[in-house]
Amino acid sequence: MAVFAGGCAGALARAGLARALPTHGWPWSTFAANVVGTSALALFATRLQERLPPSTYRRPFLGTGVCGALTTFSTLQIEVIRMARAGNDARAAAYYAASLAAGLASMFIVTRLVRRARLR
C-alpha cells in the first residue's frame, strides 16, 4: 500500500512537470524529474537510513513509490534515441551526459548536506 500511494504521488508530480515545462529541442520535464527525483532519493535514503529510527512504511512510500514513479530512465533512453534518429547526435549525447552528471552531482551534494546536518 505504501509503494502504491507513493507511486501515485510521484506519477502525479511527473505529470505536472510534463505539463509545466516545455520540450522544444530538450526534454526539460524528464530532465527535471530525473534530477529532482535523484536528489529526493538521496535525501530520503540518507535521512531515513542514517538519521531516523527504522520504519516499515517510510522507505517504500518515499523511495520506491514517490521517487520510483517520479524518475524515469526508460523515457530518457527513448528521448536520446529519438534525438539521434532525428539527426541530433550531439544534442542526444549532451542530454544523456548532462542527465547523468546532474543526477550524480545532486546525489553527492544532497547526501553530503544531509550527513552534515546537525542532529536534534
KOLNUNU-399372 format. One line per 2 residues: number of its first residue (from 1); their letters; for each residue z, y, x of N, C-alpha, C. Coordinates in nm, 4 decimals, padded with zeros to 6 digits. Each point is the difference from the previous one (the first is absolute). Layout:
! residues N
NUM = A = Z/Y/X/Z/Y/X/Z/Y/X  ...
END
This chain:
! residues 120
1 = MA = 00.0000/-00.1174/00.0809/00.0000/00.1174/-00.0809/00.0000/00.1264/00.0871  00.0742/-00.0062/00.1097/00.0073/00.1167/00.0884/-00.1366/00.0299/00.0624
3 = VF = -00.0698/-00.1039/00.0445/-00.1328/00.0186/00.0597/-00.0970/00.0543/-00.1053  00.0064/-00.0534/-00.1205/-00.0871/00.0456/-00.1076/00.0237/00.1476/-00.0319
5 = AG = 00.1257/00.0380/-00.0166/00.0322/00.1396/-00.0324/-00.0425/00.0931/00.1132  00.0273/-00.0398/00.1238/-00.0415/00.0812/00.1143/-00.1508/00.0076/00.0119
7 = GC = -00.0675/-00.1113/-00.0285/-00.1460/-00.0017/00.0038/-00.0600/00.0942/-00.1026  00.0595/00.0059/-00.1170/-00.0479/00.0937/-00.1026/00.0144/00.1437/00.0478
9 = AG = 00.1131/00.0317/00.0585/00.0228/00.1363/00.0502/-00.0980/00.0337/00.1125  -00.0184/-00.0918/00.0935/-00.0928/00.0229/00.1108/-00.1436/00.0143/-00.0455
11 = AL = -00.0411/-00.0823/-00.0963/-00.1363/00.0073/-00.0512/-00.0243/00.1312/-00.0735  00.0980/00.0459/-00.0749/-00.0130/00.1286/-00.0692/-00.0085/00.1157/00.1000
13 = AR = 00.0782/-00.0086/00.1073/-00.0064/00.1037/00.1034/-00.1372/00.0017/00.0665  -00.0523/-00.1161/00.0276/-00.1330/-00.0090/00.0624/-00.1090/00.0514/-00.0934
15 = AG = 00.0093/-00.0322/-00.1270/-00.0968/00.0500/-00.0973/00.0076/00.1524/-00.0099  00.1214/00.0535/00.0066/00.0165/00.1454/-00.0013/-00.0629/00.0655/00.1216
17 = LA = 00.0158/-00.0612/00.1152/-00.0638/00.0522/00.1217/-00.1520/-00.0056/-00.0119  -00.0514/-00.1077/-00.0560/-00.1456/-00.0147/-00.0147/-00.0575/00.1086/-00.0904
19 = RA = 00.0749/00.0406/-00.1002/-00.0471/00.1065/-00.0898/00.0179/00.1375/00.0627  00.1035/00.0172/00.0802/00.0328/00.1327/00.0531/-00.0816/00.0384/00.1229
21 = LP = -00.0384/-00.0971/00.0808/-00.0663/00.0317/00.1261/-00.1493/-00.0314/-00.0053  -00.0811/00.0873/00.0558/-00.1449/-00.0233/00.0003/-00.0387/-00.1095/00.0992
23 = TH = -00.1193/-00.0540/-00.0184/-00.0488/-00.1034/00.0917/-00.1384/00.0363/00.0538  -00.0261/00.1254/00.0212/-00.1301/00.0445/00.0493/-00.0128/-00.0276/00.1493
25 = GW = -00.0626/-00.1110/00.0351/-00.0237/-00.0326/00.1391/00.1153/-00.0699/00.0700  00.1206/00.0278/-00.0411/00.1190/-00.0612/00.0615/00.0918/-00.0430/-00.1140
27 = PW = 00.0375/-00.1255/-00.0075/00.0834/-00.0492/-00.1101/00.1462/00.0449/00.0134  00.0252/00.1246/-00.0359/00.1326/00.0578/00.0201/00.1103/-00.0718/-00.0768
29 = ST = -00.0296/-00.0469/-00.1193/00.1057/-00.0641/-00.0784/00.0472/-00.1296/00.0657  -00.0923/-00.0798/00.0505/00.0389/-00.1238/00.0677/00.0713/00.0311/00.1304
31 = FA = -00.0513/00.0980/00.0733/00.0630/00.0402/00.1259/00.1436/00.0460/-00.0254  00.0182/00.0874/-00.0989/00.1339/00.0516/-00.0317/00.0915/-00.1118/-00.0495
33 = AN = -00.0518/-00.0869/-00.0877/00.0821/-00.1093/-00.0517/00.0471/-00.0916/00.1124  -00.0882/-00.0301/00.0939/00.0386/-00.0890/00.1097/00.0999/00.0650/00.0949
35 = VV = -00.0183/00.1271/00.0308/00.0934/00.0672/00.0913/00.1350/00.0215/-00.0683  -00.0014/00.0460/-00.1234/00.1261/00.0200/-00.0739/00.0697/-00.1339/-00.0216
37 = GT = -00.0764/-00.1020/-00.0376/00.0589/-00.1317/-00.0212/00.0588/-00.0602/00.1269  -00.0670/00.0200/00.1120/00.0517/-00.0481/00.1277/00.1280/00.0728/00.0370
39 = SA = 00.0016/00.1306/-00.0220/00.1206/00.0785/00.0272/00.1156/-00.0449/-00.0888  -00.0301/-00.0191/-00.1277/00.1040/-00.0449/-00.0925/00.0508/-00.1381/00.0367
41 = LA = -00.0895/-00.0899/00.0376/00.0421/-00.1346/00.0383/00.0871/00.0037/00.1251  -00.0350/00.0843/00.0962/00.0829/00.0144/00.1201/00.1382/00.0526/-00.0371
43 = LF = 00.0039/00.0980/-00.0886/00.1278/00.0554/-00.0455/00.0823/-00.1063/-00.0703  -00.0606/-00.0666/-00.0985/00.0741/-00.0985/-00.0779/00.0445/-00.1178/00.0850
45 = AT = -00.0891/-00.0520/00.0823/00.0342/-00.1172/00.0804/00.1123/00.0310/00.0977  -00.0103/00.1129/00.0679/00.1030/00.0354/00.0977/00.1313/00.0315/-00.0689
47 = RL = -00.0065/00.0800/-00.1034/00.1230/00.0407/-00.0698/00.0674/-00.1184/-00.0683  -00.0771/-00.0792/-00.0703/00.0598/-00.1116/-00.0733/00.0505/-00.1102/00.0917
49 = QE = -00.0712/-00.0244/00.1086/00.0393/-00.1093/00.0882/00.1102/00.0412/00.0964  -00.0037/00.1227/00.0496/00.0922/00.0390/00.1058/00.1151/00.0874/-00.0468
51 = RL = -00.0133/00.0649/-00.1141/00.0998/00.0996/-00.0386/00.0770/-00.0303/-00.1272  -00.0562/-00.0760/-00.0909/00.0649/-00.0246/-00.1285/00.0419/-00.1452/-00.0124
53 = PP = 00.0990/-00.0275/-00.0843/00.0391/-00.1395/-00.0216/-00.1133/-00.0776/-00.0673  -00.0042/-00.1315/00.0210/-00.1072/-00.0812/-00.0586/-00.0048/00.0118/-00.1525
55 = ST = -00.1208/-00.0052/-00.0538/-00.0203/00.0060/-00.1443/-00.1120/-00.0967/-00.0364  00.0113/-00.0591/-00.1143/-00.1003/-00.0952/-00.0451/-00.1263/00.0690/-00.0507
57 = YR = 00.0124/00.1213/-00.0511/-00.1117/00.0624/-00.0703/-00.0651/00.1179/00.0712  00.0717/00.0691/00.0864/-00.0562/00.1209/00.0614/-00.1224/-00.0289/00.0858
59 = RP = 00.0100/-00.0967/00.0894/-00.1134/-00.0296/00.0900/-00.1225/-00.0503/-00.0754  00.0139/-00.0950/-00.0939/-00.1199/-00.0416/-00.0741/-00.0589/00.1134/-00.0839
61 = FL = 00.0850/00.0823/-00.0611/-00.0499/00.1101/-00.0827/-00.0729/00.1036/00.0849  00.0651/00.0486/00.1049/-00.0566/00.1086/00.0802/-00.1056/-00.0472/00.0990
63 = GT = 00.0312/-00.1045/00.0751/-00.0921/-00.0452/00.1044/-00.1210/-00.0733/-00.0543  00.0250/-00.1134/-00.0641/-00.1105/-00.0813/-00.0503/-00.0672/00.0650/-00.1205
65 = GV = 00.0784/00.0506/-00.0932/-00.0553/00.0559/-00.1226/-00.0662/00.1356/00.0180  00.0806/00.1031/00.0246/-00.0523/00.1364/00.0079/-00.0994/00.0146/00.1154
67 = CG = 00.0443/-00.0334/00.1206/-00.0876/00.0194/00.1169/-00.1186/-00.0960/-00.0003  00.0205/-00.1210/-00.0485/-00.1097/-00.0962/-00.0059/-00.1105/00.0436/-00.0950
69 = AL = 00.0372/00.0594/-00.1124/-00.1006/00.0456/-00.0960/-00.0593/00.1347/00.0401  00.0773/00.0805/00.0705/-00.0490/00.1320/00.0410/-00.1023/-00.0107/00.1129
71 = TT = 00.0284/-00.0807/00.0998/-00.0901/-00.0128/00.1145/-00.1110/-00.0991/-00.0306  -00.1114/00.0154/00.0724/-00.1138/-00.0869/-00.0272/-00.0898/-00.0130/00.1214
73 = FS = 00.0179/-00.1060/00.0744/-00.0854/-00.0243/00.1151/-00.1372/-00.0488/-00.0445  -00.0047/-00.0718/-00.1110/-00.1290/-00.0508/-00.0470/-00.0930/00.1134/-00.0418
75 = TL = 00.0524/00.1018/-00.0660/-00.0836/00.1136/-00.0383/-00.0463/00.0756/00.1239  00.0859/00.0118/00.0994/-00.0399/00.0637/00.1258/-00.1187/-00.0748/00.0608
77 = QI = 00.0065/-00.1317/00.0010/-00.1095/-00.0797/00.0555/-00.1299/00.0204/-00.0782  00.0083/00.0005/-00.1309/-00.1195/00.0203/-00.0826/-00.0598/00.1382/00.0259
79 = EV = 00.0849/00.1006/00.0107/-00.0495/00.1357/00.0239/-00.0658/00.0113/00.1374  00.0557/-00.0656/00.0996/-00.0606/-00.0001/00.1337/-00.1369/-00.0679/-00.0046
81 = IR = -00.0087/-00.1118/-00.0686/-00.1276/-00.0717/-00.0112/-00.1032/00.0860/-00.0733  00.0409/00.0647/-00.1076/-00.0935/00.0858/-00.0751/-00.0501/00.1162/00.0860
83 = MA = 00.0907/00.0611/00.0761/-00.0417/00.1099/00.0880/-00.1007/-00.0498/00.1030  00.0281/-00.1153/00.0592/-00.0891/-00.0547/00.1025/-00.1362/-00.0371/-00.0595
85 = RA = -00.0010/-00.0589/-00.1170/-00.1268/-00.0367/-00.0644/-00.0818/00.1224/-00.0389  00.0690/00.1112/-00.0261/-00.0700/00.1242/-00.0352/-00.0492/00.0744/00.1235
87 = GN = 00.0230/-00.0589/00.1177/-00.0473/00.0615/00.1233/00.0994/00.0947/00.0642  00.1223/-00.0001/-00.0476/00.1043/00.0868/00.0557/00.0941/-00.0797/00.0899
89 = DA = -00.0573/-00.0618/00.1037/00.0799/-00.0853/00.0889/00.1123/00.0765/00.0692  -00.0293/00.1193/00.0468/00.1012/00.0789/00.0701/00.1140/00.0380/-00.0943
91 = RA = -00.0341/00.0395/-00.1215/00.1031/00.0359/-00.0981/00.0832/-00.1229/-00.0367  -00.0653/-00.1145/-00.0151/00.0717/-00.1234/-00.0334/00.0991/-00.0362/00.1108
93 = AA = -00.0453/00.0090/00.1236/00.0888/-00.0311/00.1125/00.1143/00.1006/00.0094  -00.0308/00.1271/-00.0222/00.1038/00.1041/00.0044/00.1025/-00.0208/-00.1106
95 = YY = -00.0478/-00.0332/-00.1190/00.0902/-00.0243/-00.1135/00.0920/-00.1186/00.0281  -00.0569/-00.1072/00.0512/00.0787/-00.1188/00.0317/00.1035/00.0306/00.1087
97 = AA = -00.0442/00.0653/00.1056/00.0905/00.0332/00.1104/00.1080/00.0978/-00.0446  -00.0377/00.1018/-00.0780/00.0972/00.0984/-00.0473/00.1025/-00.0641/-00.0927
99 = SL = -00.0438/-00.0909/-00.0850/00.0923/-00.0684/-00.0914/00.1026/-00.0826/00.0775  -00.0488/-00.0761/00.0969/00.0925/-00.0811/00.0804/00.0927/00.0867/00.0839
101 = AA = -00.0546/00.1025/00.0633/00.0821/00.0875/00.0846/00.1039/00.0750/-00.0819  -00.0402/00.0547/-00.1133/00.0949/00.0747/-00.0839/00.1077/-00.0927/-00.0557
103 = GL = -00.0378/-00.1202/-00.0399/00.0984/-00.0952/-00.0503/00.1000/-00.0414/00.1063  -00.0493/-00.0330/00.1185/00.0908/-00.0389/00.1090/00.0890/00.1159/00.0429
105 = AS = -00.0571/00.1190/00.0090/00.0794/00.1175/00.0393/00.1073/00.0298/-00.1038  -00.0366/-00.0044/-00.1280/00.0999/00.0295/-00.1037/00.1098/-00.1057/-00.0007
107 = MF = -00.0367/-00.1263/00.0205/00.1003/-00.1055/00.0051/00.0973/00.0226/00.1158  -00.0540/00.0321/00.1156/00.0842/00.0228/00.1179/00.0932/00.1199/-00.0221
109 = IV = -00.0546/00.1102/-00.0491/00.0789/00.1216/-00.0184/00.1093/-00.0202/-00.1052  -00.0364/-00.0569/-00.1132/00.0983/-00.0193/-00.1073/00.1100/-00.0957/00.0435
111 = TR = -00.0364/-00.1071/00.0658/00.1009/-00.0956/00.0467/00.0967/00.0665/00.0970  -00.0524/00.0782/00.0921/00.0865/00.0710/00.0960/00.0918/00.0988/-00.0707
113 = LV = -00.0527/00.0728/-00.0973/00.0818/00.0972/-00.0732/00.1108/-00.0670/-00.0803  -00.0313/-00.1111/-00.0635/00.1015/-00.0715/-00.0776/00.1087/-00.0534/00.0921
115 = RR = -00.0384/-00.0501/00.1139/00.1000/-00.0538/00.0939/00.0846/00.1090/00.0619  -00.0520/00.1203/00.0100/00.0776/00.1113/00.0555/00.0901/00.0689/-00.1028
117 = AR = -00.0261/-00.0240/-00.1264/00.0787/00.0660/-00.1056/00.1463/-00.0425/00.0109  00.0860/00.0947/-00.0293/00.1428/-00.0281/00.0069/00.0407/-00.0910/-00.1143
119 = LR = 00.0884/-00.0910/00.0294/00.0568/-00.0864/-00.1035/00.1140/00.0745/-00.0671  00.0105/-00.0179/-00.1304/00.1084/00.0669/-00.0735/00.1109/-00.0958/-00.0268
END
